[in-house]
Amino acid sequence: IGTITEVREFPKARKPAYQLIVNFGELGIKKSSAQITVNYSPESLIGKQVVAVVNFLPKQIADFMSECLVLGAVDEQGVVTLLEPNLSCENGLRVA
């Protein structure tokens, strides 16, 4: 579990996306590229807790190195709805 602390537009991505900076507590601060521009504005994402995979190898996306994968449900049109805890919890907790 991590908390989004910063969101930037990502115009160099092939599909509309944001660059996210996510605080995972003891696991550190990680960056992610996320194609979530349909359902979310940058302002709505600040402070939101998300579920993410943090043990993948980093992936180069345009000129940005994505270090984690923020998880979401994808509908038939490819629109992503983020997975997030129902209650606030500590950053860095594992998902079971």
Secondary structure, 3 states (H helix, E strand, C coil): CEEEEEEEECCCCCCCCEEEEEECHHHCEEEEEECCCCCCCHHHHCCCEECEECCCCCEEECCEEECCEECEEECCCCCEEECCCCCCCCCCCCCC
